[in-house]
Amino acid sequence: MSDQTTPIAPQDENQLIAERREKLKAIRQDQADGKGVAFPNDFKPADHAADLFAAHAGQTPGGLLEQGSVAKVAGRMMLKRVMGRASFATLQDSTGRIQIYIKGEDVGEDVYASFKHWDLGDIVGCEGTLFRTKTGELSIKATQVRMLTKSLRPLPDKFH
């Protein structure tokens, strides 16, 4: 047995691309129906992941909540964990990665339902307040989350 994972077969990759094209087609249809914009260009990130980590490195979870720091970031979605009524995702920008926490009550049930269908590799914009999770990881509790660009190709296999 080999320790290496097998790369995605071309037909599997083509199937993934076809599925993502169908999702983009649905987004464009929603745009035609007046429910959103397929590729918005009005989101301007104000923060970068590395800067947020550097600025809030020594703060305790309680101190961070009292401060109520607001962050606005954008990046490629590298990880996504959907857990019922709340989800975590990791966004990677040009400086590093930061975790975002998304709840339907905070961002709206329609946006949260859409988020569940987004794919890894999509470019996402997020705005919210900074907090630390139970494990101590700096995260953003999202008040707004938007897909900025749909990724049509799957992310490359990180082991090859």
Residue pairs with C-beta under 8 A, 6 or more apart in sequence:
4 159
4 160
5 157
5 159
5 160
7 157
7 160
8 16
8 154
8 157
13 153
13 154
16 154
17 152
17 153
17 154
20 119
20 150
20 151
20 152
20 153
20 154
21 152
23 117
23 119
23 150
24 38
24 150
24 152
27 36
27 38
27 147
27 150
28 38
30 36
30 38
31 37
31 38
38 150
39 148
39 149
39 150
40 146
40 148
43 74
43 125
43 146
43 148
44 72
45 72
45 73
45 74
45 93
45 125
46 71
46 72
46 73
47 71
47 72
47 73
48 73
48 93
48 94
48 95
48 96
49 73
49 75
49 91
49 92
49 93
49 95
49 96
49 97
49 98
50 95
50 96
51 95
52 71
52 73
52 98
52 130
52 138
53 96
53 98
53 138
56 64
56 69
56 130
56 138
59 67
59 132
60 132
61 131
61 132
61 136
64 130
64 131
64 132
64 138
65 131
67 130
68 129
69 129
69 130
70 127
70 128
70 129
70 130
71 98
71 127
71 128
71 129
71 130
71 140
72 125
72 126
72 127
73 91
73 93
73 98
73 100
73 125
73 126
73 127
73 140
74 91
74 93
74 123
74 124
74 125
74 126
74 148
75 91
75 92
75 93
75 97
75 98
75 123
75 124
76 91
76 92
76 93
76 121
76 122
76 123
76 124
76 151
77 89
77 90
77 91
77 118
77 119
77 120
77 121
77 122
77 123
77 124
78 90
78 91
78 92
78 97
78 120
78 155
79 88
79 89
79 90
79 120
80 87
80 88
80 89
80 90
80 118
80 120
81 87
81 88
81 89
82 116
85 103
85 104
85 105
86 101
86 102
86 103
86 104
87 101
87 102
87 103
87 112
87 115
87 116
88 99
88 100
88 101
88 102
88 139
89 99
89 100
89 102
89 115
89 124
90 97
90 98
90 99
90 100
91 97
91 98
91 99
91 100
91 124
91 126
98 138
98 139
98 140
99 133
99 137
99 138
99 139
99 140
100 124
100 126
100 128
100 139
100 140
100 141
100 142
100 145
101 128
101 131
101 133
101 139
101 140
101 141
101 142
102 112
102 115
102 142
102 145
103 112
103 141
103 142
104 112
104 113
106 128
106 141
106 142
106 143
107 115
107 142
107 143
107 144
107 145
111 145
111 146
114 147
115 145
118 124
118 147
119 150
119 151
119 154
120 151
120 154
120 155
121 151
121 153
121 154
121 155
122 147
122 148
122 149
122 150
122 151
123 147
123 148
123 149
123 151
124 145
124 146
124 147
124 148
125 144
125 145
125 146
125 147
125 148
126 140
126 142
126 144
126 145
126 146
127 140
127 142
127 143
127 144
127 145
128 140
128 141
128 142
128 143
128 144
129 140
129 141
129 143
130 138
130 139
130 140
130 141
131 138
131 139
131 140
131 141
132 138
132 139
133 139
